[in-house]
Amino acid sequence: MQKWYPQIQPGKAPAFLRLLEAIEKDISSGTLASGTKLPTQRDLAERLGLSVGTVIKAYAEGQRRSLLIGHVGRGTFVAEQRQNSQSRGRVVDLSLNIPGPSILPKVLAGSTWTFPNEISDYVGYLSQSGVLDHRVQFARLLRETGFDTSPDNLVITNGALQGISLTLSAICQPKDKVFVEATTYHGMKSYAHFARLDLVGLPMDEEGLVPDAFEKAAASGAARVLFTMPTVQSSTAAIMGPARRQEIVRIARKHDILIIEDDAYGFLDQASVPLASLAPERTFYVNTLSKCLAPGLRLGMLIVPEQYIPRIHQAMRATCWMASPISSMIASEWIENGTAAKVRQSLIQEAKKRVKLASQILRPYVRAGHPTSFHVWLDLPSGSVEQVSARALQRGVITTPTSALLVDPTLISGLRISIGVPDRLEDLEWALRQLAGALEVSHEADMSII
C-alpha cells in the first residue's frame, strides 16, 4: 500500500493551515479513510520540507476540529466523523489491567478493621526480606491460591516489577538475551529496555509458550534466562496444561536455563501447579498483591532459589533497602483476618461474568483463553490493529497500545482488551459494543480491499 502524503497548495495562509486544508480535502474526497494512520510528524516534515513544529500545529488543529485523533505511543489517525455522536463524551478505559478496583473498598466497608496499634514497630529500617511475621502471612496467601511454599525463601518486594528487576539484575548483565513469549508483560519490556537486555520473543499457541520453539532456542545458546507467564498469560490469557509445564521444565533443566515465573494472575486458576513447584532450584517465582488485593499497597513476593538469596538481598540493599513494612503490616492483617480471601473470591466471580460478556459480544474475534480472567485477546490481522484501536478511541473506548506488549510482531498479532476497570457491568457492556462496532467497520474495510 502506497504511503499517503498531502499536496499543499501555495498561498498566503500560514503553512500549518495550508497543510491542514490538504488533509481535510483528502478526508472529504475519501483518499484518507477513517482510521488511517498519518505519517509521523518528523516524517511528514522531512517529506514536505516543513518544520516539525508546523506539522505539530497542523495535527493539533486537526484534532481540535475533530478531523484527527491522536494517542500517545500510537500516533495520529483520521477521525471517524459520523460516529462522534455515538459516545457523546463518554469514555471507558479498557487499557489498564486492574481487576475490580472497587471491590476492596466494598469489602472493607462491611468490616470492623482498624489500623493496627503496633505501627511503631515498623517505622524503621528492617530486613531486606521483610518482617518474618509478614512473610509468614504472605506464604499463607500463596498456599491459599495453590502454591505451597515456605517464608524462608520469600522476599517481600515493592510489587511484581521490582521482583522481576531484582532477579534480572542478579542473574543478567547488560546486552544479555532473555527468552520471553512473543507478547509479554509491558513492565518486563520497559525494564529490559532500561537495563539494556535484549528480549527474544518465542512462538505461542493456545497454551502459551510452544515447547518445540523453546527447545530450539535454548539449544542455540542465545540466552540462559526464560521469563514466562504460564497461568493466565498477561496478553492472551493462555494457560499451560500440566504436560506443557513438565515439558518446559525438562527443557530448562536440559539446557541449564533459569526461569522467572510471573504468576500475577495465578489466583484466578488455583488448580495449576507453578513451575516453581516443579523446578524450585532454577525458578524465581514472582507474584503481586496488585491483582488479587490492591495495587496501592505496592507489594509483591519473590520466591528465590536458595543459592541466589544473598545476591537478591544485595540488589535490594542497593536499590531501595526494603519494601514498606507499614504496607506489609496492613496486607498481613488483611490476609490474617480473611479480608484478602473475600476480595479474591469476589474478583474470581466478577472475572467469570466479565469474560463471558466479552466472549458473547466480541465473538468471533476473542481467542480462547482462561474462562476466569480480567483481559481477553483479539486475534486481528497486523494491518488492522491500529485502525481498530483508532476507531475504538473515536467511539470513546481506550485500548492498550499494541507496541507496549509485542516482542516479536511476526509471531502474533492482535489486541489485548482489559475488562476489569469499569466498575459497572453496564459501562463494560457499552464499551464492548462500541469496540464490536469498530471491529465490524474494520472487517468491512478489509473485505472491500479483497
C-alpha positions as CSV (number, residue, x, y, z in Angstrom):
1,M,0.0,0.0,0.0
2,Q,1.5,3.4,-1.1
3,K,2.1,5.8,1.8
4,W,0.0,8.9,1.8
5,Y,1.4,12.4,1.6
6,P,-0.7,15.6,1.1
7,Q,-0.4,18.1,-1.8
8,I,-0.1,21.5,-0.2
9,Q,-1.3,24.4,-2.3
10,P,0.6,27.7,-2.4
11,G,-0.9,30.7,-0.7
12,K,-0.6,33.4,1.9
13,A,-2.1,31.4,4.8
14,P,0.3,30.0,7.4
15,A,1.9,26.8,6.3
16,F,0.2,24.7,9.1
17,L,-3.2,25.8,7.9
18,R,-2.5,25.0,4.3
19,L,-1.3,21.6,5.4
20,L,-4.5,21.1,7.4
21,E,-6.6,22.1,4.4
22,A,-4.8,19.5,2.3
23,I,-5.5,16.8,4.9
24,E,-9.2,17.9,5.1
25,K,-9.5,17.8,1.4
26,D,-8.2,14.2,1.2
27,I,-10.5,13.2,4.1
28,S,-13.5,14.7,2.3
29,S,-12.6,13.0,-1.0
30,G,-12.2,9.6,0.6
31,T,-8.5,9.5,-0.1
32,L,-7.9,9.3,3.6
33,A,-10.4,6.8,5.2
34,S,-11.5,6.8,8.8
35,G,-8.9,5.2,11.0
36,T,-6.0,5.8,8.6
37,K,-2.7,6.4,10.4
38,L,-1.0,9.5,9.3
39,P,2.8,9.8,8.9
40,T,4.8,10.8,11.9
41,Q,5.4,14.5,12.4
42,R,9.1,14.2,11.6
43,D,8.5,12.0,8.5
44,L,5.9,14.4,7.1
45,A,8.0,17.4,7.9
46,E,11.0,16.0,6.1
47,R,8.9,14.9,3.1
48,L,7.3,18.3,2.6
49,G,10.3,20.4,3.6
50,L,8.4,21.9,6.6
51,S,9.5,22.3,10.2
52,V,8.4,19.7,12.7
53,G,6.6,22.5,14.6
54,T,4.5,23.3,11.6
55,V,3.3,19.7,11.3
56,I,2.6,19.5,15.1
57,K,0.4,22.7,14.9
58,A,-1.5,21.2,11.9
59,Y,-2.1,17.9,13.6
60,A,-3.2,19.7,16.8
61,E,-5.6,21.9,15.0
62,G,-6.9,18.9,13.1
63,Q,-7.7,17.3,16.5
64,R,-9.4,20.4,17.7
65,R,-11.6,20.3,14.7
66,S,-12.3,16.6,15.2
67,L,-10.7,15.7,11.9
68,L,-7.9,13.8,13.5
69,I,-7.4,11.9,16.7
70,G,-4.1,11.3,18.4
71,H,-3.0,8.8,21.1
72,V,0.3,8.8,22.9
73,G,2.6,6.0,21.8
74,R,0.2,5.1,18.9
75,G,0.2,8.0,16.5
76,T,-2.3,10.3,14.7
77,F,-5.3,8.9,12.9
78,V,-8.2,10.1,10.8
79,A,-11.2,10.5,13.0
80,E,-14.5,8.8,12.2
81,Q,-16.7,11.9,11.9
82,R,-20.0,10.1,11.6
83,Q,-19.5,8.3,14.9
84,N,-18.8,11.4,17.0
85,S,-22.3,11.4,18.4
86,Q,-22.2,7.8,19.5
87,S,-20.0,8.3,22.5
88,R,-21.4,11.8,23.5
89,G,-18.3,12.4,25.5
90,R,-18.5,9.1,27.3
91,V,-15.1,7.4,27.6
92,V,-14.3,3.9,29.0
93,D,-10.7,2.7,29.6
94,L,-10.1,-0.9,28.6
95,S,-6.3,-0.5,28.5
96,L,-5.4,-0.8,32.2
97,N,-5.2,-4.4,33.6
98,I,-6.5,-3.5,37.0
99,P,-9.1,-6.1,38.3
100,G,-12.1,-4.7,40.1
101,P,-10.8,-1.5,41.7
102,S,-14.0,-1.0,43.8
103,I,-14.1,-4.5,45.3
104,L,-11.7,-3.9,48.2
105,P,-13.4,-0.7,49.4
106,K,-16.7,-2.6,49.4
107,V,-15.3,-5.4,51.5
108,L,-13.7,-3.0,54.0
109,A,-16.9,-1.1,54.3
110,G,-18.6,-4.1,55.8
111,S,-15.7,-4.9,58.2
112,T,-14.6,-3.6,61.6
113,W,-10.9,-3.4,60.6
114,T,-8.9,-0.6,62.2
115,F,-5.3,0.4,61.8
116,P,-3.1,-1.9,64.0
117,N,-1.6,-0.4,67.2
118,E,1.8,-1.9,66.6
119,I,2.7,0.5,63.8
120,S,5.6,1.9,65.8
121,D,7.4,-1.5,65.3
122,Y,7.5,-0.8,61.5
123,V,8.7,2.7,61.1
124,G,12.5,2.0,61.0
125,Y,14.9,0.2,58.6
126,L,14.2,-3.6,58.8
127,S,15.2,-6.8,57.0
128,Q,15.7,-6.8,53.2
129,S,13.4,-9.9,53.0
130,G,10.7,-8.3,55.1
131,V,9.4,-8.9,58.6
132,L,9.2,-12.6,59.3
133,D,5.6,-12.4,60.6
134,H,4.6,-10.7,57.4
135,R,6.4,-13.3,55.2
136,V,4.5,-16.0,57.1
137,Q,1.3,-14.4,56.1
138,F,2.4,-13.8,52.5
139,A,3.4,-17.5,52.3
140,R,-0.1,-18.4,53.7
141,L,-1.7,-16.3,50.9
142,L,0.3,-18.2,48.3
143,R,-0.7,-21.6,49.8
144,E,-4.4,-20.5,49.7
145,T,-4.0,-19.7,46.0
146,G,-2.3,-23.0,45.1
147,F,1.4,-22.7,45.8
148,D,2.7,-24.4,48.9
149,T,5.9,-22.5,49.8
150,S,7.9,-21.5,52.9
151,P,8.6,-18.0,54.1
152,D,12.3,-18.8,54.4
153,N,13.0,-18.1,50.7
154,L,10.3,-15.4,50.4
155,V,11.3,-11.8,49.8
156,I,8.7,-9.1,50.1
157,T,9.0,-6.6,47.2
158,N,7.6,-3.3,46.1
159,G,5.3,-5.0,43.5
160,A,5.9,-7.7,40.9
161,L,8.0,-5.5,38.7
162,Q,10.6,-5.0,41.5
163,G,10.8,-8.7,41.9
164,I,11.5,-9.1,38.2
165,S,14.1,-6.3,38.2
166,L,15.8,-7.6,41.3
167,T,16.1,-11.1,39.7
168,L,17.3,-9.8,36.3
169,S,19.9,-7.5,38.0
170,A,21.1,-10.5,40.0
171,I,21.4,-13.0,37.1
172,C,22.0,-10.9,33.9
173,Q,24.4,-8.5,32.5
174,P,23.7,-5.6,30.0
175,K,23.3,-6.9,26.5
176,D,22.3,-10.4,27.7
177,K,19.4,-12.0,25.9
178,V,16.3,-13.2,27.7
179,F,13.6,-15.6,26.2
180,V,10.0,-14.4,26.5
181,E,6.7,-15.1,24.9
182,A,6.1,-13.2,21.7
183,T,3.8,-10.9,23.6
184,T,4.6,-10.2,27.2
185,Y,4.1,-8.1,30.3
186,H,4.8,-4.5,29.4
187,G,6.7,-3.9,32.6
188,M,9.2,-6.6,31.5
189,K,9.6,-4.8,28.2
190,S,10.2,-1.5,29.9
191,Y,12.7,-2.8,32.4
192,A,14.6,-4.8,29.7
193,H,15.0,-1.7,27.7
194,F,16.2,0.3,30.7
195,A,18.7,-2.4,31.7
196,R,19.9,-2.9,28.1
197,L,18.7,-6.5,27.9
198,D,17.6,-8.0,24.6
199,L,14.3,-9.9,24.6
200,V,13.9,-12.8,22.3
201,G,10.2,-13.5,21.5
202,L,9.2,-17.1,21.2
203,P,6.1,-18.6,19.4
204,M,2.9,-19.1,21.4
205,D,-0.3,-21.2,20.9
206,E,-3.5,-21.7,23.0
207,E,-1.4,-23.0,25.9
208,G,1.2,-20.2,25.8
209,L,4.9,-20.9,25.1
210,V,5.5,-23.6,22.5
211,P,7.9,-26.2,23.8
212,D,9.5,-27.1,20.4
213,A,10.3,-23.4,19.8
214,F,11.7,-23.1,23.3
215,E,13.8,-26.2,22.9
216,K,15.3,-24.9,19.6
217,A,16.0,-21.5,21.0
218,A,17.5,-23.0,24.2
219,A,19.8,-25.3,22.2
220,S,21.1,-22.3,20.3
221,G,22.6,-20.9,23.5
222,A,21.2,-17.5,22.7
223,A,20.0,-16.9,26.3
224,R,20.2,-18.6,29.7
225,V,17.1,-17.0,31.2
226,L,13.4,-17.5,30.4
227,F,10.6,-15.1,31.5
228,T,7.2,-16.6,31.3
229,M,3.6,-16.3,32.5
230,P,2.2,-19.8,32.4
231,T,-1.0,-19.0,34.2
232,V,-3.5,-16.6,32.6
233,Q,-0.8,-15.0,30.4
234,S,-0.9,-11.2,30.6
235,S,-1.7,-10.7,26.9
236,T,-3.6,-13.7,25.7
237,A,-4.9,-15.2,29.0
238,A,-3.4,-18.6,27.8
239,I,-2.8,-21.2,30.5
240,M,-0.3,-24.1,30.3
241,G,-1.6,-27.5,30.9
242,P,0.2,-29.9,33.3
243,A,2.1,-31.8,30.5
244,R,3.2,-28.5,28.9
245,R,4.6,-27.3,32.2
246,Q,6.6,-30.5,32.7
247,E,8.0,-30.2,29.2
248,I,9.1,-26.5,29.7
249,V,10.8,-27.5,33.0
250,R,12.5,-30.5,31.3
251,I,13.9,-28.3,28.5
252,A,15.1,-25.7,31.1
253,R,17.0,-28.3,33.0
254,K,18.4,-29.9,29.9
255,H,19.9,-26.6,28.7
256,D,20.5,-25.0,32.1
257,I,18.0,-22.2,31.7
258,L,16.9,-20.1,34.7
259,I,13.2,-19.4,34.8
260,I,11.5,-16.2,36.0
261,E,7.8,-17.2,36.5
262,D,5.4,-14.3,36.8
263,D,2.3,-15.7,38.5
264,A,0.4,-12.4,39.0
265,Y,-2.9,-14.0,37.8
266,G,-2.3,-17.3,39.4
267,F,-5.1,-16.7,42.0
268,L,-7.6,-17.0,39.1
269,D,-6.6,-20.6,38.5
270,Q,-5.6,-22.2,41.7
271,A,-5.5,-25.8,40.2
272,S,-2.4,-25.1,38.2
273,V,0.9,-26.1,39.6
274,P,3.5,-23.3,39.4
275,L,6.8,-24.0,37.6
276,A,8.5,-23.1,40.8
277,S,7.0,-26.2,42.4
278,L,8.3,-28.4,39.6
279,A,11.8,-26.8,39.4
280,P,12.5,-24.8,42.6
281,E,16.2,-25.0,42.1
282,R,16.1,-22.8,39.0
283,T,12.8,-20.8,39.2
284,F,12.4,-17.3,40.5
285,Y,8.7,-17.1,41.4
286,V,7.2,-13.6,41.2
287,N,3.7,-12.6,42.5
288,T,1.9,-9.5,43.5
289,L,-0.9,-8.1,45.6
290,S,-1.8,-5.6,42.9
291,K,-4.1,-8.1,41.0
292,C,-5.6,-10.0,43.9
293,L,-5.9,-7.3,46.5
294,A,-4.9,-3.7,45.8
295,P,-2.2,-2.1,43.6
296,G,-1.9,0.8,46.0
297,L,-0.2,-1.4,48.5
298,R,2.7,-1.7,46.1
299,L,3.7,-5.1,47.4
300,G,4.8,-8.3,45.8
301,M,6.5,-11.6,46.6
302,L,9.7,-13.1,45.2
303,I,10.5,-16.8,46.0
304,V,14.2,-17.2,45.4
305,P,16.3,-20.4,44.8
306,E,18.4,-20.7,48.0
307,Q,21.8,-20.2,46.3
308,Y,20.7,-16.8,44.9
309,I,19.2,-15.3,48.2
310,P,22.4,-13.3,49.1
311,R,22.6,-11.8,45.6
312,I,18.9,-10.7,45.8
313,H,19.5,-9.2,49.2
314,Q,22.4,-7.3,47.8
315,A,20.3,-6.0,45.0
316,M,17.6,-4.9,47.4
317,R,20.0,-3.0,49.6
318,A,21.5,-1.3,46.6
319,T,18.1,-0.1,45.3
320,C,15.6,0.6,48.0
321,W,16.7,-1.4,51.1
322,M,13.3,-2.9,51.7
323,A,9.7,-3.0,50.8
324,S,7.5,-0.8,53.0
325,P,6.9,-2.7,56.3
326,I,3.9,-0.5,57.0
327,S,2.2,-1.6,53.8
328,S,3.3,-5.2,54.6
329,M,1.7,-4.9,58.0
330,I,-1.7,-3.8,56.5
331,A,-1.6,-6.6,53.9
332,S,-0.7,-9.1,56.6
333,E,-3.7,-8.0,58.7
334,W,-6.0,-8.4,55.7
335,I,-4.6,-11.9,54.9
336,E,-5.0,-13.0,58.6
337,N,-8.5,-11.6,59.2
338,G,-9.9,-13.0,55.9
339,T,-10.3,-9.7,54.0
340,A,-7.9,-10.8,51.3
341,A,-9.8,-14.1,50.8
342,K,-13.1,-12.2,50.5
343,V,-11.6,-9.8,47.9
344,R,-10.1,-12.7,46.0
345,Q,-13.3,-14.7,45.8
346,S,-15.2,-11.6,44.7
347,L,-12.6,-10.9,42.0
348,I,-12.9,-14.5,40.7
349,Q,-16.7,-14.3,40.5
350,E,-16.5,-10.9,38.8
351,A,-13.9,-12.2,36.3
352,K,-16.1,-15.1,35.2
353,K,-19.0,-12.7,34.4
354,R,-16.9,-10.3,32.5
355,V,-15.1,-12.9,30.3
356,K,-18.5,-14.4,29.5
357,L,-19.8,-11.0,28.5
358,A,-16.8,-10.1,26.4
359,S,-16.8,-13.5,24.7
360,Q,-20.5,-13.1,23.7
361,I,-20.2,-9.5,22.4
362,L,-16.8,-9.9,20.6
363,R,-17.3,-13.3,19.1
364,P,-15.6,-14.4,16.8
365,Y,-12.6,-12.2,17.4
366,V,-11.8,-13.4,21.0
367,R,-9.1,-16.0,21.3
368,A,-10.0,-18.9,23.6
369,G,-8.3,-18.2,26.9
370,H,-8.9,-18.8,30.6
371,P,-12.6,-18.5,31.5
372,T,-11.7,-16.6,34.6
373,S,-9.7,-13.5,33.6
374,F,-9.7,-9.8,33.5
375,H,-8.5,-9.5,30.0
376,V,-9.1,-11.1,26.6
377,W,-7.1,-11.2,23.4
378,L,-8.5,-10.4,20.0
379,D,-6.8,-12.1,17.1
380,L,-6.5,-9.5,14.3
381,P,-4.5,-9.1,11.1
382,S,-1.4,-6.9,11.8
383,G,-2.6,-4.3,9.3
384,S,-5.9,-3.6,11.0
385,V,-4.8,-3.5,14.7
386,E,-4.0,0.2,14.8
387,Q,-7.1,1.1,12.8
388,V,-9.4,-0.8,15.2
389,S,-7.7,1.0,18.1
390,A,-8.2,4.3,16.4
391,R,-11.9,3.6,15.6
392,A,-12.5,2.4,19.1
393,L,-10.9,5.5,20.5
394,Q,-13.2,7.7,18.3
395,R,-16.1,5.8,19.8
396,G,-14.9,6.5,23.4
397,V,-13.0,3.3,24.1
398,I,-9.3,3.3,25.1
399,T,-7.3,0.2,24.3
400,T,-3.8,-1.0,25.1
401,P,-1.1,0.2,22.6
402,T,0.0,-3.0,20.8
403,S,3.6,-1.8,20.9
404,A,3.5,-2.0,24.7
405,L,3.1,-5.7,24.7
406,L,4.5,-7.2,21.5
407,V,8.1,-8.5,21.4
408,D,8.0,-10.2,18.0
409,P,5.2,-8.9,15.8
410,T,6.0,-11.6,13.2
411,L,4.8,-14.3,15.6
412,I,1.5,-12.9,16.8
413,S,-0.9,-10.0,16.0
414,G,-3.9,-8.8,17.9
415,L,-5.2,-6.5,20.7
416,R,-5.5,-7.1,24.4
417,I,-8.7,-5.8,25.9
418,S,-8.7,-5.3,29.7
419,I,-12.2,-5.8,31.2
420,G,-11.6,-5.2,34.9
421,V,-11.5,-1.4,35.3
422,P,-15.1,-0.3,34.6
423,D,-17.0,-0.5,37.9
424,R,-20.3,-1.2,36.4
425,L,-21.1,-4.1,34.0
426,E,-23.3,-1.7,32.1
427,D,-20.3,0.5,31.3
428,L,-18.2,-2.5,30.3
429,E,-21.1,-3.8,28.0
430,W,-21.3,-0.3,26.4
431,A,-17.6,-0.2,25.7
432,L,-17.5,-3.8,24.3
433,R,-20.4,-3.0,22.0
434,Q,-18.6,0.2,20.8
435,L,-15.5,-2.0,20.2
436,A,-17.5,-4.6,18.3
437,G,-18.7,-1.8,16.0
438,A,-15.1,-0.7,15.4
439,L,-14.2,-4.3,14.6
440,E,-17.1,-4.6,12.2
441,V,-16.1,-1.4,10.3
442,S,-12.5,-2.7,10.1
443,H,-13.7,-6.1,8.8
444,E,-15.9,-4.5,6.1
445,A,-12.9,-2.3,5.1
446,D,-10.7,-5.3,4.8
447,M,-13.3,-7.2,2.7
448,S,-13.7,-4.2,0.4
449,I,-9.9,-4.4,-0.4
450,I,-10.2,-8.1,-1.2
